[in-house]
Amino acid sequence: MRAVVQRVNCASVSVDNEVIGKINKGFMVLLGVGDGDTVEDMKYIADKIINLRVFEDENGKMNLSIKDIEGELLVISQFTLYGDCRKGRRPSFDKAGEPNMAKKLYEEVCEYFNTCGIVTQTGRFAADMQVSLVNDGPVTMLLDSTKLF
């Protein structure tokens, strides 16, 4: 499982010109499910996101987590995080998870965040979405459950 985590002042997602998810200060997360990902991969990514200390404390040091600041999450499914661009000019998505399995893990990670008490908004799985955000910093982190990066 892969995630692009962006610290934001606000973010929203729309489908067909209708806002379906909107948050204030927190993380906008692009989440990709890979072929062979499991619940353990989901928990690894979720725990990393929940405990990332990239929000500033009273001294201006990145030392606080999303839990510490009572931030919110906007989680968007993004299979293109598994796009392999090393050969040719068209990405290969062979390593992306099968849609039914990917949707299940995507929904599970969102539910996991909710059970941890974090306000979580979502996009719509497999929809054409428009995402808007105000990146704070900018601070952007890349996570991979296989620890590739």
C-alpha positions as CSV (number, residue, x, y, z in Angstrom):
1,M,0.0,0.0,0.0
2,R,1.2,3.5,-0.8
3,A,0.2,6.9,0.4
4,V,1.1,10.5,-0.5
5,V,0.3,12.5,2.6
6,Q,0.1,16.2,2.3
7,R,-0.3,18.6,5.3
8,V,-3.1,20.9,4.4
9,N,-4.9,23.9,5.8
10,C,-8.0,22.7,4.0
11,A,-9.0,20.3,1.2
12,S,-12.0,19.1,-0.7
13,V,-13.0,16.5,-3.3
14,S,-15.8,16.9,-5.8
15,V,-17.6,14.5,-8.2
16,D,-19.8,15.9,-11.0
17,N,-19.4,19.4,-9.5
18,E,-20.7,18.3,-6.1
19,V,-18.4,18.5,-3.0
20,I,-18.5,15.0,-1.4
21,G,-15.7,15.5,1.1
22,K,-14.2,18.5,2.8
23,I,-11.8,19.0,5.7
24,N,-10.0,21.8,7.6
25,K,-6.5,21.5,9.0
26,G,-5.0,18.0,8.7
27,F,-3.9,15.6,5.9
28,M,-5.0,15.0,2.4
29,V,-4.1,11.4,1.7
30,L,-3.8,9.8,-1.8
31,L,-4.0,6.1,-1.1
32,G,-3.0,3.3,-3.5
33,V,-3.7,-0.3,-2.9
34,G,-1.2,-2.7,-4.5
35,D,-1.6,-6.3,-5.7
36,G,-1.2,-8.6,-2.7
37,D,-1.8,-5.9,-0.1
38,T,-3.3,-7.2,3.2
39,V,-4.8,-5.9,6.4
40,E,-1.3,-5.7,7.8
41,D,-0.3,-3.3,5.0
42,M,-3.4,-1.2,5.7
43,K,-2.6,-1.1,9.4
44,Y,1.0,-0.1,8.8
45,I,0.1,2.8,6.5
46,A,-2.8,3.9,8.8
47,D,-0.6,3.9,11.9
48,K,2.1,5.8,10.1
49,I,-0.3,8.4,9.0
50,I,-1.9,8.8,12.4
51,N,1.4,9.1,14.2
52,L,3.4,11.2,11.7
53,R,4.8,14.1,13.7
54,V,4.8,16.8,11.0
55,F,2.6,19.5,12.6
56,E,4.4,22.3,14.4
57,D,4.5,22.6,18.1
58,E,4.7,25.9,20.1
59,N,8.4,26.2,19.2
60,G,7.7,25.9,15.4
61,K,9.3,22.4,15.4
62,M,7.5,19.6,13.5
63,N,6.7,17.5,16.6
64,L,2.9,16.9,16.6
65,S,0.7,14.3,15.1
66,I,-2.7,14.7,13.5
67,K,-4.1,13.3,16.8
68,D,-2.3,15.9,18.8
69,I,-3.7,18.8,16.8
70,E,-7.2,17.2,16.4
71,G,-6.8,17.4,12.7
72,E,-8.9,15.9,10.0
73,L,-8.3,13.5,7.1
74,L,-9.4,13.5,3.5
75,V,-8.6,10.1,2.0
76,I,-8.7,9.7,-1.8
77,S,-8.3,6.3,-3.6
78,Q,-5.5,6.6,-6.2
79,F,-4.5,3.5,-8.1
80,T,-2.1,5.5,-10.2
81,L,0.4,5.5,-7.3
82,Y,1.3,2.1,-8.7
83,G,2.0,3.4,-12.1
84,D,5.3,2.1,-13.4
85,C,6.9,4.6,-15.8
86,R,10.3,3.0,-16.2
87,K,9.6,1.5,-19.7
88,G,8.1,3.4,-22.6
89,R,5.9,6.4,-22.3
90,R,2.7,4.9,-21.1
91,P,2.6,3.8,-17.4
92,S,1.9,0.2,-16.5
93,F,-0.5,-0.4,-13.7
94,D,0.2,-4.2,-13.3
95,K,1.1,-3.8,-9.7
96,A,-2.1,-2.0,-8.7
97,G,-4.6,-4.0,-6.7
98,E,-7.6,-5.7,-8.2
99,P,-10.5,-3.2,-7.9
100,N,-12.8,-5.2,-5.5
101,M,-9.9,-6.0,-3.1
102,A,-8.6,-2.4,-3.4
103,K,-12.0,-1.0,-2.6
104,K,-12.3,-3.2,0.5
105,L,-8.9,-2.2,1.9
106,Y,-9.6,1.5,1.1
107,E,-12.9,1.3,3.0
108,E,-11.2,-0.5,5.9
109,V,-8.4,2.1,6.2
110,C,-11.0,4.9,6.3
111,E,-13.0,3.0,9.0
112,Y,-9.8,2.4,10.9
113,F,-9.2,6.2,11.0
114,N,-12.7,6.8,12.2
115,T,-12.4,4.2,15.0
116,C,-9.2,6.0,16.1
117,G,-11.4,9.2,16.6
118,I,-10.1,11.1,13.6
119,V,-12.6,12.9,11.5
120,T,-12.3,11.3,8.1
121,Q,-13.8,12.3,4.8
122,T,-13.4,10.3,1.6
123,G,-13.6,10.5,-2.1
124,R,-15.6,8.1,-4.2
125,F,-13.8,4.9,-5.2
126,A,-13.1,4.6,-8.9
127,A,-14.8,7.9,-9.7
128,D,-13.4,10.8,-11.7
129,M,-12.7,13.3,-8.9
130,Q,-11.5,16.9,-8.6
131,V,-9.4,17.5,-5.6
132,S,-8.6,20.9,-4.2
133,L,-6.2,21.7,-1.4
134,V,-4.2,24.4,0.3
135,N,-0.9,22.6,1.1
136,D,0.6,23.8,4.4
137,G,4.4,24.2,4.2
138,P,4.4,22.6,1.8
139,V,4.8,19.3,3.6
140,T,4.4,16.1,1.6
141,M,5.4,12.6,2.7
142,L,5.6,9.4,0.7
143,L,4.7,6.1,2.5
144,D,5.0,2.5,1.3
145,S,4.0,-0.5,3.3
146,T,6.9,-2.6,1.8
147,K,9.2,0.2,3.0
148,L,10.4,0.8,-0.6
149,F,10.7,4.5,0.3
